[in-house]
């Protein structure tokens, strides 16, 4: 493998000195790009796009041809693991992901297999290898997975949810069954991320999209506990290179102190969390990634530049910051606005990295 | 007016000693009650129900006949003010509230009137008088309004929203226009709440349902600033009786310290916020209201009772706690489960109020 030409992202996650703040964007490979929509149409369906390593590689690389991002992120779906467990993932127009066989009871949980990622998720592992090869060491590649709790919400609800009635019902009524399910998911997620690391992922991120729907005590017991378990099972080094890890709980701003003790190198921040306060609370333990409001990308470029400056200024001087949005980019953002954001990070951040 | 037979709710908001923790429930008059659904059907539409003082009074009183709630809350809609401003509120099945004439630009904002509540919102004022009379001093009556920011989101979006693209667009692109709109709304909200107080409301609550969608700095500038302005304009006493005020920002757990300085007597907490930590952070300044996860009411009564005990125990000893859910009750909850919650608060809370 070629050495990294741009390792700013990795260095920032490890809080090593950098010349400028690295930047990438959640969902940077996606619908806001016309070239993505073209490949998506060619693939016929979203799932075809995810399961075809060549197409997944192509859409992963697309945003890097337009913007000076400091990292690539594997293009894939968050629900590949439950699909590999046999739940039958499918997509309906306008309603998001669904499962043909949701998890309904203790028997369903007991029967859940822990999939071998090199078999059932071969298409993801192959995509990672192909992307890593095609990146030619330009920037690092991020692997990712949904968190055990977030995967469990979709598996029990049978798809997206507003109130999380079914999964919380299982959690309240049969906590032991819920714990068994989360334990299996933690093992599956760790194996999946390790397979991505072995195939070439140079950092990994755990997306806990729905951890923020829990009460504080339920978050610790049912989400964070299993994020820790995943972390404990991860490979930490490949060929002498440390593989940094990022934990992102949307709506988790209240719990940063406990999250910072979960063993991850960095925490992702949503846009509601003040990054200045977050750094004061946990910045001695972890790097921080985020956190511009994704909706601000609708505004004029001059305003976007001001918002970038605000986030940089709030984090302040020194390493340990990866610039990102506070959640994924929205599908109808003008790509020129993304360029304004990325260029502004590169233009205005060096001043925060002088001695 | 008759003196209050049960003033526990008022006393707890003012942090005066009480024998037990008072309890009420957001959306306690609502669809989970079969007797509500019957009146709702009789009214023909949700708006007919809101605009008819006799029917609004009847549904306000319904939950008090079933459960030992320590307060009644006016039955009304959150969007009565924008409707009175001429935006034309209507409801579509399954899509929630909509406006015929949403606010699109600076000219629309300039033309917005500040409605006289005793004219344009007479039906609400009349409902308050009627409910207060019918309560016969049994428990206090809570008046309420949406916060200026929350009302503005619906007015600019034209209804509910997921990303708040239009209202945040206006906020980012034309902050002065947004401030003019919020200033008008603050005056309208204060006049509306004062009219409710004059008609008999014994406490008032400001619902900032969508403040939590803002970044920390935008929350302070565009939501909290106007909540403070409302508070400064409110009547604080009627006939020597103090009228306590409650501020509830859903998703505002990160900002409790600044919220506690806004002049309100109490803060509402959503279920994600740990009430023990919240008390340690702000409990010397304000009372706290909340915060059981509304979804836990789906669980068996034995589990509900455990959840009640947890919330009571987390708040701990002494006055300053009003038990509530962390958000409104969901429409398909079994009323027997509500009874289990209310009775458990009354049964288990006295131990926290001994000297």
Interface residues (C-beta under 8 A of the other chain):
Chain A: X163 X164 X165 X168 X169 X172 X173 X212 X213 X214 X215 X216 X217 X218 X219 X251 X253 X254 X271 X272 X273 X274 X277 X293 X294 X295 X296 X298 X299 X300 X303 X307 X310 X326 X330
Chain B: X163 X164 X165 X168 X169 X172 X173 X212 X213 X214 X215 X216 X217 X218 X219 X251 X253 X254 X271 X272 X273 X274 X277 X293 X294 X295 X296 X298 X299 X300 X303 X307 X310 X326 X330
